[in-house]
Amino acid sequence: MSEEIRDEGRAEGRAQGRADSLLLVLDVRGIALTEAARKKITACTDAYLLHQWLQRATTATTAEEVFAEGPEGPKDH
């Protein structure tokens, strides 16, 4: 049981770290966030989804591009 709790804590920590990184990247890149978008990021506990958003944030020009549906985000081609 304690191992399950420890694993859950690690997963939450990873998600929180990615959310913090995502907010930092968006801020540094000057991408404006609505309060709803900020809450979407901070409330997300899916580390994989946060990782996808973080990858998209490195090239996105708007928050909408970061949250685009689909595994690869918006298509440029």
Buried (B, 14 or more C-beta within 10 A) or exposed (E): EEEEEEEEEEEEEBBBEBBEBBBEBBEEEEBEBEEEBBEBBEEBEEBEBBBBBBBBBEEBEEBEBBBBEEEEBBEEE
